[in-house]
């Protein structure tokens, strides 16, 4: 398609058939009833607050990072669970803009295509919710936000990452799912980064040194038992210094009791209740410009609990943003 000219990437427009259905004699009851579909070539601006879902069908970054592949199946699993969820929001238009699909190992082209899509959504006043896919999605999402703001005087972006990992590895041969925030901070000196849920046993000493060198704010998983006044104070100070917030949620930050279907599960992660509370706090700032959910791996899910969590996170963001 012309939108992705010269990029080695596949693309599929939005498809309501990917959403499971629960029939009802009443209107406005379930996600599949309210959802509309389109393609990134047909984005239209309108006066109704709009939210755009777009999939990142890619696990090339995870494979490069020696992780468990299967995250390319994540977007389909999340949509499958979203369709039957009841809706409790009004006056919001939800549009599925389909999937950007990685071909073979052309990760960089897939990221560029995703960035173009994110930028187009934002420029048309549509809030993106990207669903992945490996966490290399973050580099693509950030660059899309950056492009959309390039002509704005307010363009200082703060990143909030819910994650067990810093994902701050330096690029030695090729970028991967462990390098996105190093790439972002190296290329964008005014961007700030706050990681929530960092696990010592999931990050080497080198990564903590890189975090300190780049003045990365973070709290450990042990500081995420409750959303306390200390964390609220830290986040408030962070929010005040930026024009926009980009929120990215790596599902491996949750305890494996809630999210077993990820590339790197851990029993020591945070709970959904904790994340919900933090999200509400962040949304109150009115600075959130884009969100994504990464690292769902359906091949290792149990009773589709991680897919359900991913879908409910999307629903929660739509309800409260």
Secondary structure by P-SEA (a helix, b strand, c coil): ccccccccccccccccccbbbbbbccccccccccbbbbccccccccccbbbbbbbbccaaaaaaacccccccaaaaaaaaaacccccccccbbbbbcccccccccaaaaaaaaaaaaaaaaaaacbbbbccccccaaaaaaaaaaaaaaccccccbbbbbbbcccccccccccccccccaaaaaaaacccbbbbbcccccccccaaaaaaaaaaccccccccccccccaaaaaaaaaaaaaccbbbbbbccccccccccccccccccccccaaaaaaaaaaaaaaccccccccccccccccccaaaaaaaaaaaaaaaacc
